[in-house]
Each structure stands twice: as C-alpha cells, then as structure tokens.
Amino acid sequence: MNTSHRNLLSRIGLLSLLLLGATAAAVDRLPEKGGAHVPPAGLVLNEGRRWGTNQPLRAGMGGIREAVFKTYHAAGKRPLNAKEGLALAEAIQNQIGYLVAYCTLAPQADAVLHILLERLEEGAAALKQNPADAKGRELILSALRNYPVYFDHPGWKPVTLP
C-alpha cells in the first residue's frame, strides 16, 4: 500500500470516528416509525436556496444512491443478509472516502454535507452490525431524502424501495 492510500485510509478512519461520535445525539432525535420526518439539526439552506453541487459531490452521492437502490431492490421485501449488508456498507464508506478526498465546497455547504455524511456513515456501521435491523436502512434513507432538499443535484432521483 502506498503512502497516498495509507493517508486516505487514515483520513477515512479519522472521519469515521468523528462522524460516529458526533451523530450519537442526532440518532436520539430520529422520529419513531410512522412519525413526522424531522431533519437533523444543522441542515440549513443557502439563504433559502439549495446549495450548489460539483462533479465529485454528484458522483459520490450518485454512487451511494445507486448502491442503495440496487441492493434493496435485489433483496426485495426481505431483510438484507450479512453479505449484502457488508457490501452495501463498504460501498457507502468507499463513496464517503471519495467525497472527503475530492469534494470541495464552501465551508457552510461542507458543514451541511457532513451532517448527511455522518448519517450515511452511521447507517453503514449499523448495516455491518446487523443488516436485518431497520436502523441502518432508515439512517441511510434519511440522508438520501434530505440530500436533494439541501443540495441542487440536477437529475437526482429519489430512492424508492420495493
């Protein structure tokens, strides 16, 4: 493994630790099943408008969306098994690593994005722990539902589950 890969993995690991710690309180604020959708604290618009996106952001979030869509549609209505949960979690974490490495946004937009990335990271961690538990799926879907509310991503398609 070369130095740049080790540096990237170190940054991803550090981000993961920071994200997991920072989201503990946010998870407590998740609505109960069937409750009203409440976005995580800190998600704000850009003076009433959605934040702009760049190619790395669109590619990374598009990759996450595609992995989630394909995995859950392949599973149908049954819960994910361990292999599917691990593969999806790793796909999400790889895209988060890509976003951290290549996506550059204005500081306020970046802060909003990191709230969504925290949700995605926690959802991926929950999938690794128990892919059949709905917690990971709901965290991931919450982030993907909030993303187009706060970011202008032309052509974004909502994730629908079977």
C-alpha positions in Angstrom: 0.0 0.0 0.0 1.5 3.3 -1.0 1.6 6.4 1.2 -1.3 8.2 -0.5 -3.5 5.2 0.1 -2.4 5.0 3.7 -3.1 8.7 4.1 -6.6 8.4 2.6 -7.4 5.4 4.8 -6.2 7.3 7.8 -8.4 10.3 6.9 -11.4 8.0 6.3 -10.8 6.3 9.7 -10.5 9.6 11.5 -13.6 10.9 9.8 -15.5 7.7 10.7 -14.6 8.2 14.4 -15.5 11.8 14.3 -18.8 11.1 12.5 -19.8 8.3 14.8 -19.2 10.4 17.9 -20.9 13.5 16.5 -24.0 11.6 15.5 -24.9 9.9 18.7 -27.1 12.8 19.7 -28.7 13.0 16.3 -29.7 9.4 16.4 -31.7 10.0 19.6 -33.7 12.6 17.6 -34.8 10.2 14.9 -38.5 10.0 14.6 -40.3 6.8 15.6 -41.5 4.7 12.7 -44.6 6.4 11.3 -43.7 9.7 12.9 -43.2 13.0 11.2 -39.9 13.5 9.3 -37.6 15.7 11.3 -34.3 16.7 9.6 -31.2 16.6 11.7 -30.1 19.8 13.4 -27.7 21.9 11.4 -29.2 21.3 8.0 -29.7 24.7 6.5 -30.4 26.2 3.1 -28.2 28.8 1.4 -30.2 31.9 2.1 -33.4 30.0 1.2 -31.9 28.2 -1.8 -30.3 24.8 -2.1 -26.5 24.6 -2.0 -24.7 24.1 -5.3 -23.0 20.9 -6.2 -19.9 20.0 -8.0 -18.9 16.9 -10.0 -17.3 15.0 -7.1 -20.3 15.6 -4.9 -22.7 14.5 -7.6 -20.6 11.4 -8.4 -20.2 10.4 -4.8 -23.8 10.8 -3.8 -24.9 9.3 -7.0 -22.8 6.2 -6.3 -24.3 5.9 -2.8 -27.8 6.3 -4.2 -27.2 3.6 -6.9 -25.7 1.1 -4.4 -28.6 1.6 -2.0 -31.2 1.2 -4.8 -29.6 -1.9 -6.4 -29.0 -3.6 -3.0 -32.6 -3.1 -1.7 -34.2 -3.9 -5.0 -32.2 -7.1 -5.3 -33.3 -8.1 -1.8 -36.9 -7.3 -2.5 -39.0 -7.2 0.7 -36.8 -9.4 2.7 -34.2 -8.0 5.1 -30.6 -7.8 3.9 -28.4 -10.7 4.7 -24.8 -10.3 6.2 -23.1 -10.4 2.8 -25.5 -7.8 1.3 -25.2 -5.6 4.3 -21.5 -5.7 4.4 -21.2 -5.0 0.6 -23.6 -2.0 0.9 -21.8 -0.6 3.9 -18.5 -0.8 2.2 -19.8 0.8 -1.0 -21.2 3.7 1.1 -18.0 4.1 3.1 -15.9 4.0 -0.2 -18.0 6.8 -1.6 -17.7 8.8 1.6 -14.0 8.4 1.3 -14.1 9.7 -2.2 -16.2 12.6 -1.2 -13.9 13.5 1.7 -10.9 13.3 -0.7 -12.2 15.1 -3.7 -15.3 17.2 -2.9 -14.5 20.8 -2.2 -17.4 23.1 -1.1 -17.8 26.4 0.6 -17.4 26.0 4.4 -21.2 26.3 5.1 -22.2 23.9 2.4 -19.5 21.5 3.5 -20.9 21.6 7.1 -24.3 20.7 5.8 -22.9 17.9 3.7 -21.0 16.5 6.6 -24.3 16.1 8.6 -25.6 13.9 5.8 -22.3 12.0 5.6 -22.5 11.4 9.3 -25.9 9.8 8.8 -24.6 7.7 6.0 -21.6 6.6 8.0 -23.7 5.6 11.0 -26.2 3.8 8.7 -23.3 1.9 7.1 -21.9 0.9 10.6 -25.4 -0.3 11.6 -25.6 -2.4 8.5 -22.3 -4.0 9.3 -23.5 -4.8 12.8 -27.0 -6.1 11.9 -28.1 -5.8 8.2 -31.6 -7.1 9.0 -32.2 -4.3 11.6 -34.1 -1.3 10.1 -31.9 1.3 11.9 -29.1 1.3 9.3 -31.6 1.4 6.4 -33.5 4.3 7.9 -30.4 6.4 8.6 -29.2 5.9 5.1 -32.6 6.7 3.6 -33.0 9.8 5.8 -29.7 11.1 4.4 -30.7 10.4 0.8 -34.1 12.0 1.3 -32.5 15.1 2.8 -29.7 15.5 0.2 -31.9 16.9 -2.6 -33.7 19.1 -0.2 -30.5 20.9 0.7 -28.4 20.4 -2.4 -29.1 21.2 -6.1 -28.2 18.0 -7.9 -29.7 18.0 -11.4 -31.2 14.7 -12.4 -31.3 13.3 -8.8 -33.8 10.6 -8.5 -35.3 9.7 -5.1 -34.6 6.2 -3.8 -37.7 4.1 -3.8 -37.8 0.7 -2.1 -39.7 -2.4 -3.1 
